[in-house]
Amino acid sequence: MLMNADIRINKDRLWERIMAMAEIGATELGGSCRLALTEEDRQGRDLFIKWCREIGCEIKIDRMGNIFARRQGGNPCRLPIACGSHLDTQPHGGKFDGVFGVLAGIEIFETLNENNVMTDSPLEICVWTNEEGSRFAPPMISSGVFGGSYDLEYALSREDADGVTLGEALETIGYAGKLPCGEHPLGAFIEIHIEQGPVLERNEETIGVVTGVQGTRWYQVVFQGQDAHTGSTPMPGRRDALVSAARAIIAIKEIAMDQSPDAVATVGRIENSPNSHNTIPGEVKLTVDMRHFDARTLDAMEGQLHEIVNAAALKESTTVEITRISNTPSIYFDKHCITAVEEATHTLCYRYRKLISGAGHDACHISRVAPTSMIFVPCAGGLSHNEAESAESEDLAAGANVLLHAMLKLSN
């Protein structure tokens, strides 16, 4: 089999496909909106399959709507070496999040065709359903079923805001496949993605060799005070749940700052009741998202969280209840897949660094059932989940070239 460091993908063709996909669900501010299993998602999936069939791929679809596009190898008995990501977006999503990882695979396959390269193992591109979780919660649910994190019936029963189940939506757009989800073994999986953070750009590096994903814990905090009239209730003696919440929010930021630069903590959602202009808030619910790679550090952060919310409640004579609603352990990627990516980066002479992903990805679930790693490329300002999300064509091409050579290495 030809192993040639001079083989490169066609960066203009990759860019053109990314821009063509971005036209499906295009937003006024230059982003994309293709919520999972909507008409726009169907159109994006149809276009992906059209492109794959044009370069000779075989297509399979499983019960969760996950798509597998296969380029046959010299030894059909070997498990496929796979890449891929997702095509669904946030409501105000960008052009590159997820999509790049899917379309890089098409470009790699076409490049191999043009150079008459036959790999030993088959190669595949995976498109995972509902990675974003914007329409159906939780996110990454289809790769989660594939990896054994979720039950199929649970996943198919998830409802959107209008009461439509994920299973019903799959049927509506024609992507309820017959292949049992999870019964399609992979020899290895590498997901390439924009970084969604500023580290590579700030350090003028082209490639992130991702060694794992940090642990995440989610909490719900509920402060209970007392509704009362804003005009006739003196300031002393008030039981203002929102003031307790405000004290806690500032302190939660400091929990992460104490573990800087590796820890993050965010209050992302607040429900204030009764949410009336002239009523003192009697109940406030908020969510807390805390992340770090080290479980012991997360334990310490969790202990601090309990301390600060109790102190915030005591200060305002409110009560508080805190519940851990999610605990996702850190992920350590496969050393052989990491080595393949690092060696490809060396071969191609790109500046790089090893790093940990702060965001969750489909690769997290796939790592439970197949050797897995990830590749990051820079995005402008580290901005993602935003219509202004941007990446340079040269960086995308560099990442795709690293993915190409890593897959060639693993295919042997």
N, C-alpha and C positions, 0 to 999 in steps of 0.2 A: 504493500500500500504506500502511496506517495505521502511522505511527511515533509512538507516544504514550507519553511518559514516565510517564503516569499508570497505565499497565497494570502490575499487580502480580499475582504468583501468590497462591494461597490457602494461607497458611502452615499453617492447621489441617489442610487436606486432605493437604498434604505430610507433616506430622508423623504423621497417622493411617496413611498408607501405610508410612512408615518403621517405625512400631511394629508394624504387621501383618506386615511382612516379618521383623521381629525375633522373632516368635513361632515361625518355622520354624527349628528347631535351637536354641531358647532354652535357656540354661544356668541353673544354680541361682543364680548370682551376678549375673544380669541381663544377661548378654552373649548372644552368638550363636555357634554352631558349625555352619557349613555348609562343610565341606571340599569342595574342587572335585570335581565329578562323583559325589558321593554322593547318596543318596536325598534328603537335605535340600536339596542344591543343585538337584536336579531339581524339587523342590516350589517352591523360590524362583523358578526359571526359569519354571515353569508359571504361577505367580501373576503374574510380570512380563508374560508374553505375554497372559494373560487381560486385565489392565488395559489393555494397549496396544490390543488388538483392540476393547475397549469404547469407545475414543476414536477408532477408525477407522484404526488403523495397519496397514500391510502388513508382514509378518514374513518375514525371510530368515535362514537359518542356514548357516554355512560348515562346511568339513571339520574345523575345530578347535572347533566348537561355539560360535563367536562368533555372537551374535544381533544383527540389525539391524532396528530398528523404524522404519518410514518414515512421515512425514507428508508427503503430496504438496504440491508447490509449484505456482506458476503457470506455471513454465517447466520442464517435465520433462526438458529437454535439459541443464539445469545440474546440476553435481555437488552432492551433499547437503552441507549444513552440519551437522556432527554434534557430539553431546555423549555422555557416558557414562562408565562405569568398570567395576566388577565386583561380583558378588554373592557370591562365595566369601569365606570368612573364615579367620582363624587358629583353632586349636583352642579357645582361650580368647579369642575375638574380641569386638569391641564391636558396637553397633547401627548405626554410622555409616560406618565405614571402607569405602569403595567403594560401599556401598549408596546413600548420599546422592547420589552422582554419577549413578547410574542413575535413581533415583526423582525427582530434580529434573527430569530430562528429561520424564518422564510429566506432571508437574505443569505444566511449561512448555507442552507440547502441549495439555493440556486448557484452560489459560488462553487460549491463542491461539484455540482453538475457541470458547470462550465470548465472546470479543471479535471474532469474525468476521474474524480477521486471516489473510490469505493471503500467505505469503511468496513471493518470486520463486523462490528455490531450494527444493528439497525439504529437509526437516529429518529427521535421524535420531538415534536413541538406540542406542549400541553397548554391548553387554555382553560383556566380554572374559573368556575362560575361564582359570581357574587363575592369576589374578594373584598370589595370595599365595605360591604355591609350597610350601604346607605339605604337600600330598599328593604332588605331582609337582614335581621340581626340573628346571630352574631356574624361578624365579618369572617372571611376565609372559610366559610362553612362547607363548601364543596371539597376543597382540598382537605378539610377536616374530616369529612366522611371517608374520603379516599385513604387518609392516614389513620383511621380508626379512632379519631378524637370524638366524633359524633355518630349517633345512630342515624341510618338513612331515613326512617320514618319521622324522627324528630326534625331532621333538616327539611324534609318535604312539607312538613306542617307549619313551618315558620310563616307568619303573616306580615304583609306590608300594612301601611297606614289605612288602606281601604279594605282590609280584611281578605285580600287575595293571598292564597298560600303560594309558597315557592313552587310546589308541585303543579298547581294550576297554571302558574305563569310559564313554566317549562312547556306544558302542553299547548298553551296558547300560541307561543312563538315557534312551536315545532321542534324543540330541542330536548324532549324527554327521551333520551336514548335507551337502548335495550341492554347495553353492556353493564353487568353488575358493578357498582362503584367500589373500587378497591381491589377488584380481581383482574387488574391489568398491571402486572409487576414491571418495575423499572430497574434497570441496572445501575443507574445513577441519575441525578437531577441537579442541574445548575440553573439558577434563576439570576438573570441580569436585570438591573433596575437602576433608575436614577437614585442618587443617594438620599434625597429628601432631607438633606442637612447640608451645612456649609463647610465641613471639614476638608474635603478634597479641594474645593475651590480656594479656600483660604491658604492652603499649603501648596497650591499650584501643582497638584498631583492629578494624574489622569485616571488611575484605576484604584478602586478599593477592593482588596482581597478580604472578603467578609468571613470571619472565623466563627461567628455565632450571633445570637440575637438576645438582647437583654431581657431579664425577667420583668413581668408586669403584674401589678396588683391593683385592682379596682375596689373602691369602697363607696358605700352610701352613708352619708352623715345626715341625721335629722335632728334639728334643734326645735324644741317645743317651748314656746313662751306663752303669751296671752294676748289675744286680740283686744284692743282698747282704742278709744277715741283719741286722735292725735291732738285735738285742741284742749280737751278737758282733763287729760291725764298728766300729772306733773312728771318731770324728767326723773327725779329720784323715785325709785320703786317700780319703774317700768320693767317689763319682762319682754324685751325686744329680741325676737329670734334672729332678725336680720343683722342686728349689730353683733350678736354672737357669731353669726356666720362670717361677717366681715373680718372680725378679729382672727378667726380661724384661717381664712383664706390667706391673709398676709403671713401668718405663721407657717402655713403649709409651704409657701414659697421658700421660706428660710430653712425648712427641713432639707430641701434639695440643695440649697446654696451651701449648707454645711458639708455636703458630700461632693461639692463641685470638683471637677467638671463632669463627672460620670453619671451623676444622678439627675433625674428630672421629676417634678411633681406638678400636677396641674388640676385645678378645679375647672371642669369643662361645662358643667350644667348646674343651674340653680332654679329651683321652683319655690317661689315666694308666695305665701298665702296669708291673708286673702288677696294680696296684690291690689289693694285699694289705696287711692291717693290719701285718704284721711283716716286710715286705720293702721295702728301699730301692728307689724307682722307678728302673727302668733305661731307660725310654723314655717321653717325653711328646710328644704331638702337640697343637698348638693352632692355631686359626685367628685371623687378624688382618684386620680390616675398617678401612680408612683412607679418608677422604673429604675432598675440598676442591674448590672450583670451578676453581682455577688449576692447570694441569698441571705447571708448573714447581715450584709448592709441593709437589705430590704427589711429584715426582721427589726433592725434598730430603727429604721425610718418608720415602720409601723408602730413601734412603741412610742416614738415621739408624736406620731399622729394622735394616738389616744390621749397623751398628756395635754397636747395643745387644745384639742376640742373640749376636753373636760374643763380646762382652765377658762376657755372662752365662754362656756356655759355658766360656770360659777360667777364670772365677772358680771354677767347680765341677769343673774337669777333665773336662767332657763335650764332646761334639762337637755340631754343629748343622748342619742343612740347611734352607734357606729357599727356597720356590718360590712365584712369583707365579702364582695360579691363575685370576685374573680381572682384567681391566682395562676398565672402562666409562668412556669419555671423558665429559666434561661435555657437557650438552645446552644449546643456545641456541635458545629458542623463536622462532617467527616474529614479526617486528616488527609486521606488520599485525594479527595476532590479539591480540598484547599491547595494541596501540593500541585495538582494539575493546573489550577488557575495561576498559582504563583510562578510555576515554571513557564507557562505560556506568556505571562507578563514579562519575565526575564528575556525570553526568546525574542519578543517584539520590542524590547528596550523602552518600555513605558515607565514613567515615574509612578510609584504606587505606595500604599501603606496597608498594613493589616488593620482592620477595625471591626467594631461590634455594631450591629444594626440597632438603632433605637426604635425602629418601627417593626411591627409584625408583618410577615409575608407568608405566602402560600408555602414557601420552602420550609417554614417551621413545622407544618403538619407533615409534609412529605418526608422530612428527615426521620420520622418515626418508622418508615417502611422502606426507605431507600437511602443509599449514600448521597449526601446533599451538600451543596455549598452555594454561595452567592457571589456576584460581581457587582460593584457599584461604579457608576461614572458620575461626574459632577453635574449639578444643576445650578442655574444662576441664583445666587444668594441663598442657596439651600431651600428655596421656596417650592412647595408642592401642595396638593389639594387646593389649588388656586388657579384661576384662569390665566394668570400671568406666568405660570410655570414655564421654564425655558431651559434648553440645553443646546450645546454646540454640536453641529454635525460631526466635527472632527473627534470629539469625545465619544459620541455614540458609536462612530465607526471603530475607534480604538477598543471600546468595550466589546463590540461584536467580534472583532478580530481575536481578542483574548478568549472569548467564549468559543469561537471556532477551533482554536488550537487546543484548548482544554478538552473539548469534546473529541477531537481527533486522538488525543493522548488516551483518554478514558476508553475509547472504542477499541483499543488494542488490549 
